[in-house]
Amino acid sequence: MQTQVEAHHSRTPAVVRKAAAGLVLVIAAVLAIKLVIGFVTWLFGTIVLIAVVAAVLWAIKTLVW
């Protein structure tokens, strides 16, 4: 038969494990969001760079020919 102290002590690690799991989940979600934002930023920057190169080439072509 467990006493109240033993019953309370056996539940504490479960609460701590759940809190740690929640913390890990929050950290993983933040990292995933940062990764997605970084990828979208990189993609947008690449598209802008391609557009700038195309505009410069068009302008040079228009001025020279």
Contacts in CASP RR format, 6 or more apart in sequence:
PFRMAT RR
TARGET T0000
AUTHOR 0000-0000-0000
METHOD contacts of the structure
MODEL  1
MQTQVEAHHSRTPAVVRKAAAGLVLVIAAVLAIKLVIGFVTWLFGTIVLI
AVVAAVLWAIKTLVW
2 10 0 8 1.000
END
